[in-house]
Amino acid sequence: MKLQREVYIAGVGETVFGKHKLDYDALGRQAAFQAIKGSNIDRPDVIQSAYVGNAHNGIVTGQTILKDLGMCGKTPVINVESACSAGAMAVHLAIKDVATGLTEVSMGVGAENHTLRRQSGTAFMPAMNDIESVHGGVMTGKYSMRATRYMHDRGATIEDFAMITVKNRKHATHNPHAWFKGEISVEEVVNSRMVAYPMTLHQCCGIADGAGAVVVCSKEMVRKLGIEQPVKVAGTVVTSGPYHNGPRDITGDDITEMTSEMLYEESGIGPKEVNILELHDAFTIAELLYYECMQLCDKGDGLKFLRDGQSTYGGQCVVSPRGGMLSYGHPIGASGAAQIAANVKQLRGQCGGYQVDPVPRVAMSHVTGGGLSGTEHAACTMHMLVRDW
C-alpha cells in the first residue's frame, strides 16, 4: 500500500509480558492509555478510529477493551483477527485510515490473555480441512522439520540455534517488559527439555499474556499535539500467503520474502539500511531463516551472519533488541503491536539499559500469522519506521 500522505506515530504503549491474572481487556486498556497519554491526547474523541487485534479471547474484544476509556460511542472500533499477525494488522489499518485522509488520528491495539482462557499444555487448533494439519503438522512440528532441513543443507548444529536464544535473552536483560531475560548458556538451552528435535524448550517462545498499542496521526496533528519526537511510517504492507501443501523449500518462507520485497520498494529503504529489526522469532530456527528471507544477508549466509555477530549490538542490524518473542513470550494477538511500540522507543532513545547505540534511524518489524492453515503462513504484516526529527 503506497501511503497517500505522510503518517506519523505519536505515542505507544506496552504492558509487561508474562502470565497475568488481569484479563486481556485490562491489559489492552493499560497499553492504550499509555499510547494516548504519550500522544498528548486529553479527550478520547480526538481518536477517530480504533482497530483491535485479538485471536482467542472471544467476540467484540475491542469494544470490551476501550469502553472504559470512553471510546465507545462515536469512535468506530473495529475488531481484527489474523492469528499472530492481528496486532500488527490493527496498526496497519489505523495507518491506512490516516494515510487516505479518512481520519487525522487513529489507534491500533493488540491484546491477549491465554493464561485465564486456555488450558495449559494444549496446542492451538489447526485447520481441520488442511491435509498437513490433520496429519500432525502442528506449529512446533513444522519448525522442527525446517530446522532439520536447515541443518542438512547448511551444516548448522543445535548449538547454533541455541546461540539465538542466548543472544535474545541477553538483549532483554535490562528490559522491564520482557518475561525471560538475562544470561543463559548454550549448554542450558541445548539440554533443556526436548520438544521436537532439534527444538528444545528454550528454543521455543513461551505462551504469554500482554498488550501493545500505537497512536498514529497526520503531519498536521503532529504539530497540534506537540509531538517532539515523531516517528514517520515509511511503509506498511500486509499480504496473504499463497496456498500450497505440495513439495517446497522449507528453508525459505515465501510470504516473508514477498512482503519484505514489497516493503523495501514502498519505503525506498533497502535491507542493508535497516538498523534494528523485530521479527517473528517464535522458534530459534525462524530468526535464522528470516535473515536470508529479508535479505539481511545472501541466501545461504544466515549461519555466517549469526556466527559473525551481525545480528547483535555492534553488528550490521540488531535483531530483536527488546529480546524478541524468545524473551517476551508470544501473546498471539498482541505481539505485532508490541513490536512496533518497542521499535518506536528505540528510535526515540528511550530504552535505558538496552538502548542500541548509536540511536537507530531505521526500524523494521515483521510478524506472520496462521501457519496451520495450508500455507507457510496465512498472513504477514511488516512496517518500516524512520526517526524524523
MOJO-V880823 format. One record per helix or strand of 3 or more residues. SS is the DSSP state (alpha for helix, beta for strand). FROM is the first residue (numbers start at 1). TO is the last residue. If there is no record, write none. Layout:
ss = <SS/SS>
from = <FROM/FROM>
to = <TO/TO>
This chain:
ss = <beta/alpha/alpha/beta/alpha/beta/alpha/beta/alpha/alpha/alpha/alpha/beta/alpha/beta/alpha/beta/alpha/alpha/beta/alpha/alpha/alpha/alpha/beta/beta>
from = <7/24/44/49/61/76/83/105/131/139/158/186/194/201/209/219/231/254/271/276/284/302/324/335/362/379>
to = <14/38/46/53/69/80/99/112/134/154/171/191/196/203/218/225/240/267/273/278/293/307/328/347/369/387>
